Amino acid sequence: MSQYSKLNRLLTQAFGIFFGIALAVWILRGLGVGILAAIPGGIIWLLLGLAIVFAILAYVQKTWWRF
């Protein structure tokens, strides 16, 4: 496995983790479940933003970067 595919796998996994957490928190917050109801919306936007950044980095690394 090359260095590029390892990095791309890590970036893709990071995207999935942040997106999954953001989605779960958003749904559970909407249902009013426990302490998640008190989480500010900015935290959810931050998690979604991080997921988007990792998705862009994974795409760019796969197609353009050769470092």
Buried (B, 14 or more C-beta within 10 A) or exposed (E): EEEEEEBBEBBBEBBEBBBEBBBEBBEBBEEEEEEBEEEEEEEBEEBBEBBBBBBEBBBEBBEEEEE
